[in-house]
Amino acid sequence: MAAANDNVPRYIPSLSPSKSPLPLLSNGTCSTMEMESPWTASNEQQRGFSDPPNSSCAAAGVSLTWDDLWVTVPSSGSGRSGNNNNGRALLEGLNGYAQPGRLASNTEQSGSIKVNGRKQASAFGTSAYVTQDDALTTTLTVKEYVYYSAMLQLPKSMTSSEKKERAEKTIREMGLQEEMNTRIGGWSSKGLSGGQKRRVSICIEILTRPKLLFLDEPTSGLDSAASYHVMDRIVNLTQQCGMTVIASIHQPSSEVFDLFHNVCLLSYGRTIYFGPTSAAYEFFTFSGFPCPTMRNPSDHYLRTINKDFDKVSLIKNVDIEQGFVGNKQATTDEAINILVDSYKSSQFFLLVKHRVSEISNKEGRVLEKGNQANFFTQSFVLTRRSFVNMYRDLGYYWLRLGVYVLVSICLGTIFYDIGHNFGSIQARGSMLMFVATLLTFMSIGGFPSFTEDLMIFGRERLNGHYGVAAFVIANTLSSIPYLLVNTLIPGAIAYYLVGLQKGVEHFFFFVLVMFISVILVESLMMVVATMVPNYLMGIIIGAGIQAIMMLNAGFYRLPDELPNLFWKYPIYYIAFHRYAIEGLYKNEFEGLSFPKNQGSVSSTITGEEILVTIWHMPMSYSKWIDMVILFGMVVLYRLIFFSIIKISEKIKPILPTFRCIT
């Protein structure tokens, strides 16, 4: 463990900063701490990077280094001195053994990050990242969620019983055995507390016993006792499996703080201190910022490097943690500068540079991708998990079913027993138009659920739990039964109350068109969700797209009367409502005849004539072609959805490089 011991280097400053105010932790300040695999190593070996003893899950240790690491984001202000790219620096010339964080696509990075002395991207099974936000499927129980994750991540060589045993063991390790059958919980039901959800997120990522584990504030939402037990269990895993754990920690207790081997204190991207946790106390003392008696050292460090409330403290004459330069109380900025200079002139900085160079120049083994479930198993497990989620989530399909039934009853009673007189021609057209547009339009109500699924997918995909294709297939297959119910029941109510053309074939064609149209709308909304993750904006944009397509369906404006520019070419040909309307109209009018004039029974007009003369519909192909076109659009939208995700994964990593070139 990282408790204080006699083996850590003592702090001996090269120059004597007798007075030096403490740095502060603010939005631009953080502490990153590192748990290394605590196997005994010789003096020549990097502590934590030596090979651990033989165990069921241990393998050769993994070393992680970074050298002169800079990370900047675009800004109107100036960035790194001497750097041609202006921007705000998040990290400035860092050196050490821990990766400081995951980068967004708009950041620029320079310097080097190496794993076992090699520049290589992490592969599945070698590293895991527990994000700060707990994106979890709220309808599943703890046992179900971790078990499904085990089925997805653990290698196919393990049996189902072994995977289940690993899942239950991991749950117990995180102290969740009493909550195994409790649902995660969300807006519809109360479930786990925030701290318990945090532990579930950790459970999911340590199932594979990764060699590198990144934890983003793993103790958020936990009290001091729970924080200690969670971190202590993680430390036990490092001992058993040779894991290297790097965590950003939020206000750790003294017990939690002592569990870490190394601590990295950053203030606005600058290194305040990097070295053994136990030696940080002496570093601050010799720099002029001793920790008061009976105070948690971590609280002292973080409190003194936070300048967010400097002005408030000065105005209210609040006693803030500051040191002295000469006889004058130092500001926080002065404190940061003193501590940064003190660290750069210390033996710790020289030792870090030496070890980074030593480890980087000694190439270790290449981290190979771990084994996991095959594509068919992933698709099956994801389909099953998604099916259970849809069944339990009232807002996913059941609420929509209730609304569909209500609207269908209203539709059926308004157009009840429509008959076969001349006026029924327009009435049938209006009723079918409503079904093909406004009824399917209501499918956008599932957009919030889509965005939640995509958030969960994004977190799980980040750690390589499964592929994009498996997710798309599973989402499609799991939704089919519910969409069929959502169209069959309301469709039957509306069809028979209105009294549309008799015949089983006509009825099932009517339901199939509704079914495919609803799937198509959902596919469209999934495409929108990949580009507009905010559900309110997504609903507005999705509704706008559908409204434009509705105008070209052939009802509000006849096809031959549409302006050629834009509305007919190309919108009329790509609007899926057009093919739904054509299919429904052909299904209803073909084979029927109506009086030519109101009240006349002597002369009639056939349904085919109505389609041509009144609705201006092309009759060169049958209604089944319209259905095939609709089905093809479903496939196309799903492929677009798949392609956007894949392309975004390929483009994001190269964006920083492209910006540097341009």
C-alpha positions in Angstrom: 0.0 0.0 0.0 0.9 3.6 -0.2 1.0 4.3 3.5 4.1 6.2 4.7 7.2 4.0 5.1 10.9 4.5 5.4 11.6 3.6 1.8 10.3 6.7 0.2 12.7 9.5 -0.6 12.7 12.4 1.8 12.2 15.9 0.4 15.5 17.8 0.1 15.0 21.1 -1.7 17.9 22.3 -4.0 17.1 25.8 -3.0 15.4 27.0 0.1 12.0 28.5 -0.5 11.5 29.5 3.1 8.4 31.3 2.3 5.9 29.9 -0.2 2.2 30.1 -0.2 0.2 27.0 -1.0 -1.4 26.4 -4.4 -5.1 26.2 -4.6 -7.5 23.8 -6.2 -10.0 25.3 -8.5 -11.8 24.4 -11.7 -8.3 24.5 -13.3 -6.7 22.4 -10.5 -6.9 18.8 -9.8 -5.1 16.0 -8.0 -4.3 12.7 -9.7 -3.2 9.9 -7.6 -1.8 6.5 -8.5 -2.0 3.1 -7.1 0.6 0.8 -8.5 0.8 -2.9 -8.3 2.7 -3.2 -5.0 5.0 -6.2 -5.8 8.4 -6.1 -4.2 11.0 -4.7 -6.6 14.7 -4.2 -6.5 16.3 -0.8 -6.4 16.8 -0.9 -10.1 13.2 -1.7 -10.8 10.5 0.9 -11.1 8.2 0.4 -8.2 4.9 -1.1 -9.4 6.2 -2.0 -12.8 8.0 -5.2 -12.0 6.4 -8.5 -12.8 4.0 -9.7 -10.1 3.9 -13.2 -8.7 2.0 -15.9 -10.5 -1.7 -15.7 -10.0 -4.9 -16.5 -11.8 -5.3 -13.0 -13.2 -1.8 -11.5 -12.9 0.5 -11.0 -15.8 3.5 -8.8 -16.5 3.0 -5.3 -15.0 2.2 -2.3 -17.2 4.2 0.9 -17.1 2.7 4.2 -18.2 4.8 7.4 -18.7 4.3 10.9 -20.0 7.1 13.3 -21.0 6.8 17.0 -21.5 3.1 16.7 -22.0 1.1 19.7 -23.2 -2.6 19.9 -23.8 -4.4 23.1 -25.0 -7.8 24.0 -26.1 -8.7 26.8 -28.6 -8.9 30.2 -26.9 -8.7 33.8 -27.7 -5.9 34.2 -25.2 -2.3 33.2 -25.6 -1.2 29.7 -25.0 2.1 28.0 -24.4 5.1 30.4 -24.7 6.8 29.8 -28.0 4.0 27.7 -29.4 2.5 29.0 -32.6 -0.9 27.6 -31.7 -2.8 30.0 -29.5 -5.0 28.4 -26.9 -5.6 27.9 -23.2 -3.3 25.4 -21.6 -4.9 22.6 -19.6 -1.6 20.8 -19.0 1.8 22.4 -19.2 5.0 20.3 -19.7 4.0 17.5 -17.4 6.3 14.6 -16.6 5.4 11.5 -14.7 4.0 8.0 -14.6 0.2 8.6 -15.0 -2.0 9.6 -17.9 -3.7 12.9 -16.9 -7.0 12.3 -18.6 -8.9 11.5 -21.8 -8.9 14.2 -24.5 -11.8 15.8 -26.3 -11.7 16.1 -30.1 -10.9 19.9 -30.0 -7.7 19.6 -27.9 -4.2 19.6 -29.1 -1.5 17.4 -27.6 2.3 17.4 -27.7 4.8 15.3 -25.9 4.7 11.6 -25.6 2.7 9.0 -23.7 4.1 5.5 -23.6 2.9 2.1 -22.3 5.7 -0.2 -21.4 8.0 2.1 -23.2 6.0 1.9 -26.4 3.7 4.4 -28.1 0.6 2.3 -28.6 -3.1 2.8 -28.3 -4.9 0.9 -25.5 -6.7 -2.3 -26.5 -9.7 -4.0 -25.1 -8.8 -5.9 -21.9 -5.6 -3.9 -21.2 -7.2 -0.7 -19.8 -10.5 0.5 -18.5 -11.9 4.0 -17.8 -14.6 4.7 -15.2 -16.2 8.0 -16.2 -17.4 10.5 -13.7 -21.0 10.3 -15.0 -22.8 7.0 -14.2 -24.6 6.2 -17.5 -26.5 3.0 -16.6 -29.6 1.3 -17.7 -32.0 2.3 -14.9 -34.5 -0.6 -15.3 -32.0 -3.4 -14.6 -31.0 -4.8 -11.2 -27.4 -4.7 -10.0 -27.0 -8.4 -10.6 -28.5 -8.3 -14.1 -26.4 -5.3 -15.2 -23.1 -6.8 -14.0 -24.0 -10.2 -15.3 -24.8 -8.9 -18.8 -21.6 -6.9 -18.8 -19.7 -10.1 -17.9 -21.3 -11.9 -20.8 -20.2 -9.2 -23.1 -16.7 -8.7 -21.9 -15.3 -11.9 -20.5 -13.6 -14.3 -23.0 -15.6 -17.0 -24.8 -13.3 -19.6 -23.2 -15.2 -19.0 -19.9 -18.5 -20.8 -19.3 -21.7 -19.0 -18.4 -21.4 -20.2 -14.9 -17.9 -18.9 -14.6 -18.9 -15.5 -15.9 -21.8 -15.4 -13.5 -19.5 -16.3 -10.6 -17.1 -13.6 -11.6 -20.0 -11.1 -11.8 -21.2 -12.0 -8.3 -17.7 -12.0 -6.9 -17.1 -8.5 -8.3 -20.4 -7.3 -6.8 -19.3 -8.5 -3.4 -15.9 -6.9 -3.7 -17.7 -3.5 -4.2 -19.9 -4.2 -1.2 -23.2 -4.4 -3.2 -24.2 -7.9 -2.2 -27.2 -6.5 -0.3 -28.4 -4.6 -3.3 -28.0 -7.4 -5.9 -31.8 -7.5 -6.7 -32.3 -3.7 -6.5 -32.9 -1.9 -9.8 -30.5 0.9 -10.7 -33.4 3.3 -10.6 -34.3 6.4 -12.6 -37.2 8.9 -13.1 -39.9 6.2 -12.8 -38.7 4.4 -9.7 -36.3 4.9 -6.8 -33.3 2.6 -6.9 -29.7 2.9 -5.8 -28.1 5.9 -4.2 -25.6 7.9 -6.2 -22.7 6.3 -4.4 -24.0 2.8 -5.1 -24.4 3.6 -8.8 -20.8 4.7 -8.7 -19.8 1.3 -7.4 -21.8 -0.4 -10.1 -19.9 1.6 -12.7 -16.6 0.4 -11.2 -17.9 -3.2 -11.0 -18.5 -3.2 -14.8 -15.0 -2.0 -15.6 -13.0 -4.3 -13.3 -14.7 -7.5 -14.5 -11.9 -8.1 -16.9 -9.2 -7.2 -14.4 -7.6 -4.6 -16.7 -3.9 -3.9 -16.3 -4.5 -0.1 -16.4 -7.6 1.3 -14.6 -8.5 5.0 -14.8 -11.0 6.2 -12.3 -12.5 9.7 -12.6 -13.6 10.6 -9.0 -14.6 7.1 -7.9 -15.6 8.2 -4.5 -18.1 10.9 -5.6 -21.4 10.5 -3.7 -19.8 8.2 -1.0 -19.3 8.9 2.6 -15.8 8.6 4.1 -16.4 5.0 5.3 -17.8 3.8 2.0 -15.0 5.6 0.1 -12.4 3.8 2.1 -13.9 0.4 1.7 -14.3 0.9 -2.1 -10.8 2.1 -2.6 -9.4 -0.6 -0.3 -11.1 -3.3 -2.4 -9.6 -1.7 -5.5 -6.2 -1.8 -3.8 -6.7 -5.5 -3.0 -7.3 -6.1 -6.8 -4.0 -4.4 -7.6 -2.3 -6.8 -5.2 -4.1 -9.9 -6.7 -3.9 -9.0 -10.4 -1.0 -6.6 -10.8 -3.2 -3.7 -11.8 -2.0 -0.1 -12.1 -4.7 2.3 -11.0 -4.7 6.0 -11.7 -7.5 8.1 -10.2 -8.6 11.7 -9.8 -9.9 11.8 -6.3 -12.4 14.2 -4.7 -11.6 15.4 -1.2 -10.2 12.0 0.1 -10.1 11.2 3.8 -6.7 10.7 5.3 -7.3 6.9 5.2 -8.1 7.0 1.5 -5.2 9.3 0.8 -2.8 7.0 2.4 -3.8 4.1 0.1 -2.2 5.8 -2.8 1.5 5.3 -3.7 2.0 8.5 -5.6 0.2 11.8 -5.8 0.2 14.4 -8.6 -1.1 17.8 -7.7 -1.9 20.1 -10.6 -2.9 23.8 -10.6 -4.1 25.2 -13.9 -2.1 22.6 -15.8 1.1 23.1 -13.9 2.7 20.5 -11.7 2.8 21.4 -8.0 4.1 18.1 -6.8 4.6 14.6 -8.2 6.0 11.9 -6.0 5.3 9.6 -3.0 2.2 10.4 -1.1 4.0 10.3 2.2 6.7 12.8 1.1 4.2 15.4 0.0 3.9 16.6 3.6 7.5 17.4 3.9 7.5 19.1 0.4 4.8 21.5 1.5 6.5 22.1 4.8 9.9 22.9 3.3 8.2 25.1 0.7 6.7 27.2 3.4 3.3 25.7 3.7 3.2 23.3 6.6 0.1 21.4 7.3 -1.6 22.5 10.6 -1.8 19.9 13.4 -4.8 17.6 13.3 -5.7 18.5 9.7 -6.1 16.0 6.9 -3.1 16.6 4.6 -5.1 16.2 1.4 -7.6 18.9 2.6 -4.6 21.1 3.3 -3.1 20.6 -0.1 -6.3 21.1 -2.1 -7.6 24.0 0.0 -4.4 26.0 -0.3 -4.2 25.7 -4.1 -7.8 26.9 -4.8 -8.0 30.5 -5.7 -11.6 30.6 -6.8 -12.5 32.4 -3.5 -9.5 34.7 -3.1 -11.4 37.9 -3.7 -14.3 36.8 -1.5 -11.8 35.9 1.3 -10.1 39.3 1.1 -13.3 41.2 1.0 -14.7 39.4 4.0 -11.3 39.2 5.7 -11.6 35.4 5.8 -8.6 33.5 7.0 -7.4 31.6 3.9 -4.6 29.2 3.7 -1.6 31.1 2.6 2.1 31.3 3.2 4.4 34.3 3.6 7.0 35.8 1.3 9.3 37.8 3.6 6.9 39.5 6.0 4.1 39.8 3.5 1.3 37.4 3.1 1.5 35.8 -0.3 -1.3 35.6 -2.8 -2.4 32.3 -4.3 -0.7 33.1 -7.6 2.5 33.7 -5.8 2.1 30.5 -3.9 1.6 28.5 -7.1 4.7 30.0 -8.6 6.8 29.3 -5.6 5.6 25.7 -5.3 6.1 25.1 -9.0 9.6 26.4 -8.9 10.3 24.5 -5.7 9.2 21.3 -7.3 11.2 21.8 -10.4 14.3 22.4 -8.3 13.7 19.3 -6.1 15.1 15.8 -6.2 11.6 14.5 -7.0 11.6 16.3 -10.3 15.0 14.9 -11.2 13.9 11.4 -10.1 10.8 11.6 -12.3 12.7 12.7 -15.3 15.3 10.0 -14.8 12.6 7.2 -14.3 10.6 8.4 -17.3 13.7 8.3 -19.5 14.7 4.9 -18.0 11.3 3.3 -18.5 10.7 4.9 -22.0 14.1 3.6 -23.3 13.4 0.1 -22.2 10.6 -1.3 -24.4 8.4 -3.9 -22.7 5.9 -6.3 -24.1 3.3 -5.1 -26.5 -0.2 -5.1 -24.9 -2.3 -7.4 -26.9 -6.1 -7.2 -27.2 -7.9 -9.3 -24.7 -10.4 -12.0 -25.6 -14.1 -11.3 -25.3 -17.4 -12.7 -26.4 -17.9 -13.2 -30.1 -20.1 -11.1 -32.3 -23.1 -13.4 -32.1 -22.9 -13.6 -28.3 -22.6 -9.9 -28.1 -25.6 -9.4 -30.3 -27.7 -11.9 -28.4 -26.8 -10.5 -25.0 -27.4 -6.9 -26.1 -30.7 -7.8 -27.6 -31.8 -9.6 -24.4 -30.7 -6.7 -22.3 -32.4 -4.1 -24.5 -35.6 -6.2 -24.6 -35.8 -6.3 -20.8 -35.1 -2.6 -20.6 -37.9 -1.8 -23.1 -40.3 -4.0 -21.3 -39.7 -2.4 -17.9 -39.4 1.2 -19.1 -42.9 2.6 -19.2 -41.8 5.6 -21.3 -40.1 3.6 -24.0 -43.1 1.9 -25.7 -46.0 1.3 -23.2 -46.9 5.0 -22.8 -46.9 5.4 -26.6 -49.1 2.3 -26.9 -51.7 3.9 -24.6 -51.6 7.1 -26.6 -51.8 5.2 -29.9 -54.9 3.3 -28.7 -56.6 6.5 -27.5 -55.9 8.3 -30.8 -57.0 5.2 -32.8 -60.3 5.2 -30.9 -60.8 8.9 -31.6 -59.9 8.3 -35.3 -62.3 5.4 -35.5 -65.2 7.2 -33.9 -64.8 10.3 -36.1 -64.7 8.3 -39.3 -66.9 5.5 -38.0 -68.5 3.2 -40.6 -67.3 5.5 -43.4 -69.4 3.8 -46.1 -69.0 3.9 -49.9 -70.6 7.1 -51.0 -68.9 9.8 -53.0 -68.0 11.8 -49.9 -66.2 8.8 -48.4 -63.5 9.2 -51.0 -62.1 12.3 -49.4 -62.8 10.9 -45.9 -60.7 7.8 -46.6 -57.9 9.9 -48.0 -57.9 12.1 -44.9 -58.0 9.1 -42.5 -55.2 7.3 -44.3 -53.1 10.5 -44.4 -53.5 10.9 -40.7 -52.4 7.3 -40.1 -49.3 7.6 -42.3 -48.1 10.9 -41.0 -49.4 12.1 -37.6 -49.7 8.7 -36.1 -46.1 7.7 -37.0 -45.0 11.2 -36.2 -45.6 10.4 -32.5 -42.7 8.0 -32.6 -40.4 10.9 -31.9 -41.6 10.6 -28.3 -39.1 7.8 -27.9 -36.2 10.2 -28.6 -35.2 10.7 -24.9 -34.9 6.9 -24.5 -32.7 6.8 -27.7 -30.4 9.4 -26.2 -30.1 7.5 -22.9 -29.2 4.3 -24.9 -26.6 6.2 -26.9 -25.0 7.6 -23.7 -24.7 4.1 -22.3 -23.4 2.9 -25.6 -20.8 5.7 -25.6 -19.5 4.7 -22.2 -19.4 1.0 -22.9 -18.0 1.5 -26.4 -15.2 3.8 -24.9 -13.9 0.7 -23.1 -14.5 -1.7 -26.0 -17.3 -3.8 -24.5 -18.8 -4.6 -27.9 -18.9 -3.4 -31.5 -21.1 -0.8 -33.2 -22.7 -3.5 -35.5 -23.8 -5.6 -32.5 -25.4 -2.5 -30.9 -27.3 -1.5 -34.0 -28.5 -5.1 -34.6 -29.5 -5.6 -31.0 -31.4 -2.3 -30.9 -33.3 -3.2 -34.0 -34.2 -6.7 -33.1 -35.3 -5.9 -29.5 -37.6 -3.1 -30.7 -39.4 -5.2 -33.3 -41.9 -7.0 -31.0 -42.9 -3.7 -29.2 -43.3 -1.8 -32.5 -45.4 -4.6 -33.8 -47.7 -4.4 -30.8 -47.8 -0.6 -31.1 -49.1 -0.9 -34.7 -51.2 -4.0 -34.6 -53.5 -3.1 -31.7 -54.1 0.6 -32.7 -54.2 -0.4 -36.4 -56.9 -3.0 -35.8 -59.0 -0.5 -33.8 -58.8 2.2 -36.4 -59.2 -0.1 -39.4 -62.3 -1.9 -38.3 -64.1 1.1 -36.7 -63.7 3.1 -39.8 -64.7 0.2 -42.0 -61.9 0.2 -44.6 -61.8 -2.4 -47.4 -62.6 -5.9 -46.1 -60.1 -8.7 -46.5 -57.3 -10.1 -44.3 -54.7 -9.2 -47.0 -55.7 -5.6 -47.0 -55.7 -5.4 -43.2 -52.2 -6.9 -42.8 -50.8 -4.7 -45.5 -52.2 -1.7 -43.6 -50.6 -2.8 -40.4 -47.3 -3.6 -42.1 -47.1 -0.2 -43.7 -47.7 1.4 -40.3 -45.1 -1.0 -38.7 -42.4 -0.2 -41.2 -43.2 3.6 -41.1 -42.8 3.6 -37.3 -39.5 1.7 -37.6 -38.4 4.2 -40.2 -39.2 7.2 -38.0 -37.3 5.6 -35.1 -34.3 5.0 -37.4 -34.4 8.7 -38.5 -34.5 9.8 -34.9 -31.5 7.6 -34.1 -29.6 9.3 -36.8 -30.6 12.7 -35.4 -29.6 11.5 -31.9 -26.0 10.7 -33.1 -25.7 14.3 -34.3 -27.8 16.2 -31.7 -27.4 14.4 -28.3 -29.6 17.0 -26.6 -33.1 15.4 -26.5 -35.0 18.7 -26.6 -33.1 20.0 -29.7 -33.3 16.5 -31.2 -37.1 16.4 -30.9 -37.4 19.8 -32.5 -35.0 18.9 -35.4 -36.7 15.5 -35.9 -40.1 17.1 -36.0 -39.0 19.7 -38.5 -37.6 17.0 -40.8 -40.8 15.0 -40.7 -42.9 18.1 -41.3 -41.0 18.9 -44.5 -41.5 15.3 -45.7 -45.2 15.4 -44.9 -45.8 18.4 -47.2 -44.6 16.2 -50.1 -46.7 13.1 -49.3 -49.2 13.9 -52.0 -52.1 15.0 -49.9 -51.6 18.6 -48.9 -50.3 19.3 -52.4 -50.8 16.9 -55.3 -47.6 15.5 -56.8 -48.1 17.1 -60.2 -48.6 20.5 -58.6 -45.4 20.5 -56.5 -42.8 23.1 -57.5 -40.0 21.3 -59.3 -37.1 23.0 -57.5 -36.4 21.4 -54.1 -40.0 20.2 -53.4 -40.3 17.7 -56.2 -36.6 17.2 -56.9 -35.4 15.7 -54.6 -37.7 16.0 -51.6 -40.7 14.3 -53.1 -38.6 11.2 -54.0 -36.8 10.9 -50.7 -39.8 11.6 -48.4 -40.8 8.3 -46.9 -44.4 9.6 -46.2 -45.0 9.6 -50.0 -44.4 5.8 -50.3 -46.5 5.1 -47.2 -49.4 7.2 -48.6 -49.1 5.5 -52.0 -49.1 2.1 -50.5 -52.1 2.7 -48.2 -54.1 4.4 -51.0 -53.5 1.6 -53.4 -54.3 -0.9 -50.8 -57.6 0.8 -50.0 -58.9 2.0 -53.3 -57.9 -0.7 -55.7 -60.8 -3.1 -56.2 -63.5 -0.6 -54.9 -65.9 1.6 -56.8 -67.8 4.7 -55.8 -70.6 6.9 -57.2 -69.3 9.6 -59.5 -71.3 12.4 -58.0 -72.9 13.1 -54.6 -76.2 11.2 -54.4 -75.8 9.5 -57.8 -75.9 5.7 -58.0 -76.2 5.2 -61.8 -72.6 5.9 -62.7 -69.5 4.8 -60.8 -65.8 5.5 -60.6 -63.3 2.8 -59.9 -60.6 3.0 -57.3 -57.9 2.9 -59.9 -59.4 5.9 -61.6 -59.6 7.7 -58.3 -55.9 7.1 -57.7 -55.0 8.6 -61.1 -57.5 11.4 -61.5 -58.0 12.6 -57.9 -54.7 11.7 -56.1 -52.4 11.9 -59.2 -50.6 8.7 -58.1 -48.3 6.7 -60.4 -49.8 3.3 -61.2 -46.8 1.8 -63.0 -45.9 -0.3 -59.9 -47.9 -2.0 -57.2 -48.4 -1.3 -53.6 -45.8 -4.0 -52.7 -43.1 -2.0 -54.4 -44.0 0.9 -52.1 -43.5 -1.4 -49.1 -40.2 -2.6 -50.4 -39.0 1.0 -50.9 -40.1 1.8 -47.3 -38.2 -1.3 -46.0 -35.1 -0.2 -48.0 -35.3 3.2 -46.4 -35.3 1.5 -43.0 -32.1 -0.4 -43.9 -30.6 2.8 -45.3 -31.3 4.8 -42.2 -29.8 2.1 -40.0 -26.7 2.0 -42.2 -26.4 5.8 -41.9 -26.7 5.5 -38.2 -24.0 2.8 -38.1 -21.7 4.8 -40.5 -22.0 8.0 -38.5 -20.8 6.3 -35.3 -18.0 4.5 -37.1 -16.8 7.6 -39.0 -16.9 9.7 -35.8 -14.7 7.2 -34.1 -12.2 7.4 -36.9 -12.3 11.1 -37.3 -12.1 12.3 -33.7 -8.6 10.9 -33.0 -7.1 12.6 -36.0 -8.7 16.0 -35.5 -6.0 17.3 -33.2 -3.3 16.2 -35.7 -5.2 17.9 -38.6 -5.5 21.2 -36.6 -1.7 21.1 -35.9 -1.0 20.6 -39.7 -3.4 23.4 -40.7 
